[in-house]
Amino acid sequence: MHYPNEVTAILEQLVQGIQQALPHNLAGIYPRGSLAYGDFNPATSDLDLLVITWRTVNDPEFTQLSEFHKELAQSPNPYATQIEIAYIDAEAARQFRPKQRYPTLERGESEILKWAEHGQNWILERWTIRAYGKALLGPKPDTLINPISPAEIIRAVCTRLKDWAEWAQDENDPDWQLPKSHKAYVVETMCRACHTLQTGTLASKPQSVQWALDNLPPEWQQLAAQSQTWREDNQVDSSINPTIRRFVLWVAASKKCAAYDATEPG
């Protein structure tokens, strides 16, 4: 895929800087999310990446990487603060292990590298990288990441939906006061979850919205269509919150997830 020049430039800086920080501990660098799917939106997409290291990043390497990301975030490039990245050792990248912490840059904190616990969504990230990711550096990702079954994908989505349901039920969560662009993200994520529960595969958010427009009940088709007008809207509109809340809870109440819960021990 052809990226905007600014994206190409920042990716080149990332590859060079990571090589310098990890000269003897770098297996590969792989795009995630919209970069992997090929539907990167210059106006709204983040730069999502996975770095696979041969072994766990040590303290001196972490310090080097931290300094690099701080410097990169000061770049005039508009995408310098839109980076999400994680550094996972080869053994852990091959198969997800719960409750493990890895050096991670998260959304909104593009200059702060920290050790963060990775949740079930990283099963989904691995699937996307294995299926769609093209190496910026290193071998093909399917040589470093094990196959992931539809059952594993559905289980991971159902686990994440429990978190979303808890959020939806908390009307005092400050995220409800975020702008309409955030609500578009929520709706798109729920469309994606619906698609995965039906198919056992992962589509990109745009692909999932299109699927929703053809397959969800009319009320949610209308919401999915409306959400696309909010993607770059920075206005806060609390009047749409009840509908968003009902959609999240409707998705989280999926029979697929109820069946999964019934098979879980305890």
N, C-alpha and C positions, 0 to 999 in steps of 0.2 A: 504494500500500500504506500502511496505517496503521502507523506506528512508535510504540514507547513514547515517552512524553513526553520522557524524558531524551535519546533519540536525536534527536527533532525539535529540541530545544533546542540540542544540540551542533552539529547541522548548520546551524542558523541562525547560531550563533556563528562557525562556520567560514566561511560565505559572507560574513558581514559583515567578519570579520578579513582575509580574503583580498582582498576589494574594497578595503579600506583600504591594504593593503600593495602592491597592484598596481593603482592607480587608472587607469593608462593602458596596461596590458599584460595584460588579462584577457579571453580569448575565451569561456571557459565552464568550468563545474564539473559533473562527472558522477560519479554513483555507479558503483562496480564491485562485483564479487562478489555476495554475498547481497543487498546493497542493491539491485542492479540486477535480479537474478533475481526478487526479491519473496519470498524464503524466509528472510529475516533471523531468526535465532534470538537472542532477547535474552540468553540465558545463555552462548552460545558464539561468536557472530559478532563479527568486527571491523567497523569502519566504513572501508570501502575506497573511495577516491575518486581521480579523475584531474582535475587542473586543466590546461586547455590555455591557454597564453599566446600572444600574437601573435608574440613573439620570445623568444629565450633570456633567462631571468632574469639580470639583471645583479647586480653585487656589492651595491649599496645595497638592491636589492629582496630579495636573499637574506638580508641582515642583518635586514631588516624581518620577513620571513617566519619566520626563526629565532626572533626575539624573540616573535613572536606565538604560535608553537607551544610555546615554553617556558612562556609565561603560561597558555596554554590547558590544558596538561598539569597545572597546579596547581589546576584547577577541581575542585570537589567532585563534579561530574557523573561517575558511574561509567564513562561511555564516553570520558572525556577522555584516557585512556591507552590506548584501544583503536583508535586511528586509524592507518590506513596511507594515505599520499597521495603523489602524484608530480606534479611541475610540468614539463610537456613543451610545447615550443614548437609552433606550429601546423604548421610544415613537417614536423617529426619525428612529430607525432601522426598526420598523414595516412598515413604508411607507416613501419613499423618499420625502423630502421637499427641494425645490430649494433654493439656496442662503444661506444655513446654513453652519456654520463653526464648525469644530470638530478637536480635537487633532489628528495630522496626521504626520507620517513619510513617506516621499516621496522618490522615486528612487534617489539614489546618495547622500542622506542626512540621512543616517541611524543613526546618532547620534543627529540629530536636530529635536526634537518634536516641532511642531508649530500648531497654529490654522489656518486651511486651509479650504477654501470653496470647497465643493464637487459638482462636475458637474453631468450631466446626466449619465455618465458612472457608477455612483454608483447605478443606477437602475439595471444595468447589473450585478454589483457585488452582489447585494442582490439576484438576480435570481440564480446566480451560487451557492452562499452559501446555499440558500434554497433547491436547487435541488440536490446538490452534497456534500455540506460541512458536515463533520463529526466533532462533537464537540471535541475539545481538553479539554474543560471544560464546563459544563453546559448542558442544555436540547437540544433536537433536534432543529436545526435552524428554521424549519417550524413552531415551536410554538412561535417564536419571530418575524418572518418576514411574512408579508401578501403575498398571491399569486400575481403574476405579469403576466399580460396577454400578448399574442403575440403582440397586438397592442401597448402596453406600451414599449415592447422591441424594436420594429421597430422604434417607435417614438424616443426613446433614441439614437438608432444607427444613425438615420438620423440627429439628432441634433449634434452628435459628428462628423459626416461626414462634416458638414459645417465648423467646426474648421479645419479638415484635409484639406479641399479644400483651405481655406485661407492660410494654411501653404504651400501647394504645389505651390500656385501662387506667393509666396514670395521667389524668387531665392536667395535673400541675407540672408535668415534665416541661422544662424550659424549651425543649425542641418544638413544642406546639406553637411557640411564638416565632419560629423561624419563618423566613419568607416563602412565597409560593414555589420557588425553585426547589426548596427542600421537599415540599409536598409532592412535586413531580417525581423526585427521586424515590419517595416512599411508594407512590402508585406504581412506578416502573418496577421497583423491586418486588412488589406483590404480584404483578403480572408475570414476572420472571419465575417466582415461586410456583404460581399456578401452572405455568407451562411445564416446569420440571416435574411437578407431581403427576401431571398427565402423561408425560413422555419418558421420564427417567433420564433426560439429557438436559444440558444447559444451553440456553440461547442467550444472546446479548440482550440488553434492555430494549433497544429499538425493535429487534426481532420479536421479543416477548410481547411488547405493546401491540404489534401488528397481529400476532396470534390472538391476543386478548380481544381485539376488535372483531375477530371472526368467531370466537368460541365462548366468551363469557356471557352471563346473563345481561340483558339490555342495560340495566342500571350501571353495571360495572364497565360495559363497553363505552357508555357515555362518559364515565369518569376517566377511563383510559384516554379517550380522545381529548377530553378537556385538559388533562394534565400536560399534554404536549404544548399547550399555549403558555404553560407556567415555567418552562425549563430555564428561561433567562429572566424571569420576573422576580425582582427583589422586593416587591411589596408584601406586607403581612396582611393576610385576610383570614381572621379566625372563623369566619362564617363557614369555611369549607372544612373545618376540623371535624365536625361530627360525621360527615360523609367519609372522610379519610379513615376515621376511627372504625366505623362500621365495616369498611372494606378490609382493613387489616384483620379484624376479628373474624370476618367471614372466611378469609383465606386460611387463618390459623386454625379454624374449626374443620378443616378438610377431613373427609372420611379416611383418606390415605394416612394422615397423621394419627387419627384415632386408632386405626388398625395397627400402626407401628407402635403406639403407646401400649396397646394391649399385648404385644409380643415382648415388651421389655421386661426383664426380671425385676422383681420387687414391686 
